[in-house]
Amino acid sequence: MAGDDMLGGGDAEQEADVERARIAHELIAGVRGLAPSDVPDALCRSCVTLLPAASGLSVSVLADGSDMGVVLFASDDVAARLAEIQYTLGEGPCREAVQLRARVFGTDLTRAAERRRWPLFSVQAVKAGVGAVFSLPLAGTGSVLGTLDLYRETPGSLSGDDVRTALLVADAVTLAVIALDHTSLDSHAVVTWLAGAESDREEIHQATGMIMVQLGVSASEALLRLRARAFAQGRTSTEVARDVIDRSLDLGDD
């Protein structure tokens, strides 16, 4: 009987490997030969097709040497907003998924337990029309590269099959990025793509430098002030950064 159990476990693991390879192949095939600017949308469409149980999704990677997420793609405005909220507030499921190197699910953001867990994020997410969130780490060799983040408009759990598929997609997204990053496909398209995506935070970096000069504080303190102002005004960090850059906002006047 024990031998049968071991055989059954081996069969299940083999099936998972086959499914993971199929998903990775589909993701890579979807972006093969594309121009760098077309890669995010193509990869996003593939993920949406593979994960129909989610209302929307996004993928973020960590910027080098920091805990700041860079959004590679988002399926819709709500998914993009969720990523921005977590970056601005410094809390949420994707932050925990990176820290814990494990999946983090919030199945009902209106519950008291979820509000205690993420007091700021849960309120803002519900206001954005989100009932449940699911974050899975993109685990590379010895480190977490980023997260795959799903949301649903209504509270509720994912089914067992949906969770398994989401885990396989997270693995496959990681493999697809790594595989493309180490090939000559389209002149290292993914490398260019990653660099381009990271420039989305250039405004944040520029504004942080200006705040450092205005207040005579460190980079981490300047970024904290920027995030605090964004939260206090109910805006995103990017929006406040743009005000700092165009000099319509000077935190030194506070």
C-alpha positions as CSV (number, residue, x, y, z in Angstrom):
1,M,0.0,0.0,0.0
2,A,2.8,2.3,0.9
3,G,4.4,1.6,-2.5
4,D,1.1,2.5,-4.2
5,D,1.0,5.8,-2.3
6,M,4.6,6.6,-3.3
7,L,3.8,5.8,-6.9
8,G,0.7,7.9,-6.8
9,G,2.7,10.8,-5.4
10,G,5.3,10.4,-8.1
11,D,2.6,10.4,-10.8
12,A,1.1,13.6,-9.3
13,E,4.5,15.3,-9.3
14,Q,5.2,14.2,-12.8
15,E,1.8,15.6,-13.9
16,A,2.6,18.9,-12.2
17,D,6.0,19.1,-14.0
18,V,4.3,18.4,-17.4
19,E,1.7,21.1,-16.7
20,R,4.4,23.6,-15.5
21,A,6.4,22.9,-18.7
22,R,3.2,23.4,-20.8
23,I,2.4,26.7,-19.2
24,A,6.0,27.9,-19.4
25,H,6.1,27.0,-23.1
26,E,2.9,28.9,-23.7
27,L,4.2,32.0,-22.0
28,I,7.5,31.9,-23.9
29,A,5.8,31.2,-27.2
30,G,3.5,34.1,-26.6
31,V,6.4,36.6,-26.5
32,R,9.0,34.9,-28.8
33,G,10.2,37.3,-31.5
34,L,8.2,40.3,-30.3
35,A,9.7,43.7,-29.9
36,P,10.5,44.6,-26.3
37,S,7.6,47.1,-26.1
38,D,5.1,44.3,-27.0
39,V,6.3,41.7,-24.5
40,P,4.3,42.9,-21.4
41,D,0.9,42.9,-23.1
42,A,1.5,39.5,-24.7
43,L,2.6,37.9,-21.5
44,C,-0.3,39.5,-19.7
45,R,-2.8,38.2,-22.2
46,S,-1.4,34.7,-21.7
47,C,-1.7,34.9,-17.9
48,V,-5.3,36.1,-18.1
49,T,-6.2,33.2,-20.3
50,L,-4.6,30.7,-17.9
51,L,-6.2,32.2,-14.8
52,P,-9.9,32.9,-15.7
53,A,-11.0,32.6,-12.0
54,A,-9.3,36.0,-11.2
55,S,-11.0,39.3,-12.1
56,G,-7.6,40.7,-12.9
57,L,-3.9,40.3,-12.2
58,S,-0.5,41.9,-12.3
59,V,3.2,40.8,-12.2
60,S,5.8,42.9,-10.4
61,V,9.6,42.4,-9.9
62,L,11.8,43.8,-7.2
63,A,14.1,46.7,-8.2
64,D,17.8,45.9,-7.7
65,G,18.9,46.4,-4.1
66,S,15.5,47.5,-2.8
67,D,12.1,46.2,-1.7
68,M,10.3,48.4,-4.2
69,G,8.2,46.6,-6.7
70,V,8.2,47.4,-10.4
71,V,5.0,46.6,-12.2
72,L,5.9,44.7,-15.4
73,F,2.2,44.4,-16.5
74,A,-1.3,44.7,-15.2
75,S,-4.4,43.3,-16.8
76,D,-6.5,46.4,-16.0
77,D,-6.6,49.7,-14.1
78,V,-7.7,48.0,-10.8
79,A,-4.8,45.6,-10.8
80,A,-2.4,48.4,-11.5
81,R,-4.0,50.5,-8.7
82,L,-3.6,47.6,-6.2
83,A,0.1,47.4,-7.0
84,E,0.5,51.2,-6.6
85,I,-1.4,51.2,-3.3
86,Q,0.9,48.6,-1.8
87,Y,4.0,50.4,-3.0
88,T,2.6,53.7,-1.6
89,L,1.5,52.3,1.8
90,G,4.3,49.8,2.3
91,E,1.9,47.0,3.2
92,G,-0.2,44.3,1.5
93,P,-0.2,40.7,0.4
94,C,2.6,41.1,-2.2
95,R,4.9,42.6,0.5
96,E,4.2,39.7,2.8
97,A,4.7,37.2,-0.1
98,V,8.2,38.5,-0.7
99,Q,9.1,38.6,3.0
100,L,7.7,35.1,3.7
101,R,8.6,33.5,0.4
102,A,5.2,32.0,0.4
103,R,1.7,32.6,-1.0
104,V,-0.4,35.1,0.8
105,F,-4.2,35.1,0.4
106,G,-6.8,37.6,1.6
107,T,-10.1,36.0,0.8
108,D,-12.4,38.7,2.3
109,L,-11.0,42.2,2.7
110,T,-14.1,43.4,4.5
111,R,-13.5,41.0,7.4
112,A,-12.1,42.4,10.7
113,A,-9.2,39.9,10.5
114,E,-8.0,41.2,7.1
115,R,-8.4,44.8,8.3
116,R,-6.2,44.1,11.3
117,R,-3.7,42.4,9.0
118,W,-3.5,45.3,6.5
119,P,-5.3,48.3,8.1
120,L,-4.4,50.7,5.3
121,F,-4.3,48.5,2.3
122,S,-7.6,46.7,2.9
123,V,-9.6,49.9,3.1
124,Q,-8.0,51.3,-0.1
125,A,-8.5,48.0,-1.9
126,V,-12.1,47.8,-1.0
127,K,-12.6,51.3,-2.2
128,A,-11.1,50.3,-5.5
129,G,-13.7,47.5,-5.9
130,V,-11.7,44.6,-4.7
131,G,-13.1,41.8,-2.4
132,A,-10.2,39.3,-2.3
133,V,-6.5,39.3,-3.2
134,F,-4.0,36.5,-3.8
135,S,-0.2,37.0,-4.0
136,L,2.3,34.4,-5.1
137,P,6.1,34.9,-5.0
138,L,8.2,34.5,-8.1
139,A,10.9,32.5,-6.5
140,G,14.3,32.5,-8.3
141,T,17.5,30.7,-7.3
142,G,17.9,31.7,-3.6
143,S,15.8,34.9,-3.9
144,V,12.3,36.2,-4.7
145,L,12.2,38.0,-8.0
146,G,8.8,39.5,-7.5
147,T,5.1,38.5,-7.3
148,L,2.1,37.4,-9.3
149,D,-0.9,39.2,-7.8
150,L,-4.5,38.3,-8.5
151,Y,-7.7,39.9,-7.4
152,R,-11.4,39.2,-7.4
153,E,-14.2,41.7,-7.2
154,T,-16.1,39.7,-4.7
155,P,-14.9,38.0,-1.5
156,G,-14.1,34.3,-1.7
157,S,-11.4,31.6,-2.0
158,L,-9.9,30.2,-5.1
159,S,-10.7,26.5,-5.7
160,G,-8.0,23.9,-5.2
161,D,-7.6,23.6,-9.0
162,D,-7.3,27.4,-9.4
163,V,-4.7,27.5,-6.6
164,R,-2.6,24.8,-8.3
165,T,-2.9,26.5,-11.6
166,A,-1.9,29.9,-10.1
167,L,1.2,28.3,-8.5
168,L,2.2,26.7,-11.8
169,V,1.7,30.0,-13.6
170,A,3.9,31.8,-11.0
171,D,6.6,29.1,-11.5
172,A,6.2,29.4,-15.2
173,V,6.4,33.2,-15.3
174,T,9.6,32.9,-13.3
175,L,11.0,30.3,-15.7
176,A,9.8,32.3,-18.8
177,V,11.6,35.5,-17.6
178,I,14.8,33.7,-16.7
179,A,14.8,31.6,-19.9
180,L,14.2,34.6,-22.1
181,D,16.8,36.6,-20.2
182,H,19.4,34.0,-21.0
183,T,18.8,33.6,-24.7
184,S,19.4,35.7,-27.8
185,L,15.7,36.0,-28.6
186,D,15.2,39.4,-30.2
187,S,18.4,40.9,-28.9
188,H,17.7,40.1,-25.3
189,A,14.2,41.5,-25.5
190,V,13.4,40.8,-21.9
191,V,16.5,42.5,-20.6
192,T,15.4,45.7,-22.4
193,W,11.8,45.2,-21.3
194,L,12.9,44.9,-17.6
195,A,15.0,48.0,-17.9
196,G,12.1,49.9,-19.5
197,A,9.7,48.8,-16.8
198,E,12.0,50.0,-14.1
199,S,12.0,53.5,-15.6
200,D,8.4,53.7,-14.5
201,R,9.8,54.5,-11.1
202,E,12.2,57.1,-12.4
203,E,9.9,59.9,-11.2
204,I,9.9,58.5,-7.7
205,H,13.7,58.3,-7.6
206,Q,14.0,61.9,-9.0
207,A,11.5,63.3,-6.5
208,T,13.2,61.5,-3.7
209,G,16.5,63.2,-4.6
210,M,14.8,66.6,-4.6
211,I,13.2,65.9,-1.2
212,M,16.6,64.9,0.2
213,V,17.9,68.4,-0.8
214,Q,14.8,70.2,0.4
215,L,14.8,68.6,3.9
216,G,18.4,67.6,4.3
217,V,17.4,64.0,5.0
218,S,18.5,60.5,3.9
219,A,17.1,58.8,0.8
220,S,15.0,56.4,3.0
221,E,13.6,59.3,5.0
222,A,12.8,61.2,1.8
223,L,11.0,58.3,0.3
224,L,9.0,57.8,3.6
225,R,8.0,61.5,3.5
226,L,6.9,61.1,-0.1
227,R,4.7,58.0,0.7
228,A,3.3,59.7,3.8
229,R,2.2,62.8,1.8
230,A,0.6,60.5,-0.8
231,F,-1.3,58.6,1.8
232,A,-2.4,61.8,3.6
233,Q,-3.8,63.2,0.4
234,G,-5.3,60.0,-0.9
235,R,-3.0,60.0,-3.9
236,T,-0.4,57.7,-5.3
237,S,3.4,58.2,-4.8
238,T,3.8,58.8,-8.5
239,E,1.3,61.6,-8.5
240,V,3.0,63.3,-5.6
241,A,6.4,62.8,-7.2
242,R,5.3,64.6,-10.3
243,D,4.2,67.6,-8.2
244,V,7.7,67.6,-6.5
245,I,9.4,67.4,-9.9
246,D,7.4,70.3,-11.5
247,R,8.0,72.3,-8.2
248,S,4.3,72.7,-7.5
249,L,5.0,71.0,-4.2
250,D,7.9,71.6,-1.8
251,L,7.9,69.5,1.3
252,G,10.4,72.0,2.8
253,D,7.5,74.4,3.2
254,D,5.7,72.2,5.7
